[in-house]
Amino acid sequence: MSQPEGSRPTYGYSPGTLDVARLPIPGNAEFLVYLIALIVLAFVAKFDDHVSGGDFVYATTWITAAYLISRGLAKASRVLEQ
């Protein structure tokens, strides 16, 4: 195909299209379990007199660490050795 004089080739991009980049759906099953665990822990801390704010922060720290380690292992399992 010949281009009209004075115009450049678009290389597959045409400014008139409304096609946008497709991103994966955010979140995953581990994140949902993480949020549910934090919500349950927050309710326990709120309504149980034996659980203090410090206990809530301590438990949240360990739950967050476990979540981050699980995500790191999940991503590391997808890495291909070269």
C-alpha positions, 0 to 999 in steps of 0.5 A: 500500500502506498502512503499519501504524500506527507503522511508517515506510516502508523506501524499498526497504530491508528489514532482513531481506535478506542482499543485500550491496553488489557490488564489482568484483574487485580487481586488474587485468592491469597489477597482475599484470604488476607483481607478476610483474616484482617477483617476477622482480626479487627472484629476480634480486637474490637469486641474482645476485652483480652485482645489489645491494640498491641496484640492486633498490630503484632498479629497484623504484622505476622499475617502481612509477613506471611502474605508477602512471603506467599506472594514471593513464593508464588512469583518465584515458582513462575520464574524460568531458569535459563 
